[in-house]
Every structure is written in C-alpha cells, then in structure tokens.
Amino acid sequence: MANRVKVAGVQMEPKILEKARNLDRCIQFLREAANKGARLIVFPECALTGYCFSSLEEAMPGGEPIPGPSTEALAALCKELEVYAIIGLLERVGEELYNAAAVIGPRGVVGHYRKIHLPYLGVDRFVNPGDRPFRVYATDVGVLGTHICYDCSFPESTRVMALQGGEIIALPTNWPTGRENVPAYIVNARALENRVHFIAVNRVGRERGFEFIGRSKIVDTTGTTLAEASSTAEETIYAEVDLGDARRKRIVIKPGEFELDFFEDRRPRFYESLVEDVEVVSGRKA
C-alpha cells in the first residue's frame, strides 16, 4: 500500500426521485476523478436519491439493499478503474429504511454504515436510526472510516474510528443553509483533534425549498484545508494525503520539552459520563 494517496470529493447536485439519472452522473464523475489519478472518490449523502422527501412512503421506492443494483454498478467500475468510492444512498431492508453510506472497491462492497445521529430534517425524519457501531476498513488506499452529515457534530463519532486505526475519515453530507459553521470550523477540528485526514463532501443546488451550501473540504491531520469547493457549483476537489501522518499520533515540537501524544495523553476514566444515560440540558434522556 502506497503511503501517499490522491483522494477526491465529488460535490454534485442530485435530483430527487431521479435515481437512474443520479447514478449515471456518479458513474461519470467517478470515471473522471479516476482518470485524474484519484484512488479514493467520495460522494455526498443521499447522492443517488436526493434528500428532502416528504414521507417514508415517498422515499421507500428509492431504497435498495447493499449490495444492490446501484452499488454493483459502481463496484464494476471500481474494479475496472482500480479505485475505491464512498457514496450516500438509502438502504432498504424489508420495510425498514436507513440513510446509509457504502464503501466500495475493486472487489465489491467493502462495507457500509447506517447514519446514527438523525436530525429532524428531510428523509432523516422518517428513516430508522442506525443500528451498527462505527467501524473502519483496511483497504489498499488506507484504513477508511465513514459517517454521515450530522454525525460529525458529535465528536465521539470520529474519535471512535480514529481509535480503531482510521487514517481517512469520510463524511458524505447534505449541509443546507444554516450549517455554514460546520465546514468552517468542525471539519478541521475533527481532523486536528484526531490526527486523521478528513474528506467532507456536500451537495449543491436547491431541493424543495432547501438551499445546499457546498463547501466540500479535504483536510489533513494538522487541521489544514488542502482543498475546498465553492458554495454553488458542481465540482470535484482533489488532494494528496500522507497516510503515515495519520499513523503518527505523537508530535515532537521540541524534544524533551514540548511533545504531544493525542492518544497516549487521553484519560478515559474521566470520560465515563459520556456514555451514561443522564439528564441533558434539553431535558431529554441521552
């Protein structure tokens, strides 16, 4: 496995209820990014379906199993191009529907994640909460972890994947107007505090009264933005990341006098309240 990997984030505008069209666009973008040397290509949340559904009944026909027709089509292209892709879609399991992200590579679906933290917004008002823990996948392009949109506002999400050895953390997302501070501050903080590379990929365009703000970002382990998209245009951003940087959690600024270790310096026994069922400020149970 190479230490340096070129990654890409495809900021696109999915069309609601037009899954075939959206899949064709994803295939086009995937091929273009691979032809430019990217080996990991990340797409937005619900890239295949759109997001602002008005009911579960409307959203359900857009769901499919994983693996399923769309992920198999993308897997065939990943095999042809020798690349990996992470893409947001709706996963259907019987009469259950999940907001999901699939990790796909040259040998098929590597794994997938179901969104755990659900805002009262769009299709997340109707889908089932994610029922699987955060996890990472060892691949030819690094150890990959993924979560979705609102998940990144909970710092434990990225931290869990970083502790599992994650080197690149992907965030397929649908940030609408009102969430500008997330790409401005939170994305970079998650990368910095965990010493991981972070790829946050948003959509653009307008859907059923919601404007999406773009600003997809690729951030390195120091919290430095390597690439950032505009707020309105469909575009693909690229950066090269050094996986070795994500494996080095110890930072020596002045040997013997100024050293930091982001994992060894943790004090987990003081964090127990993070997982307790306690009253929170809102008055609801955690």
PyMOL commands that set and color helices and strands:
alter all, ss='L'
color gray80, all
select helices_A, chain A and resi 19-35+56-62+69-81+122-125+149-153+155-163+181-194+243-247+268-270+272-275
alter helices_A, ss='H'
color red, helices_A
select strands_A, chain A and resi 4-11+40-42+84-93+96-105+108-114+136-139+142-146+168-172+197-201+204-207+210-213+217-219+225-228+235-242+250-254+258-261
alter strands_A, ss='S'
color yellow, strands_A
deselect
rebuild
show_as cartoon
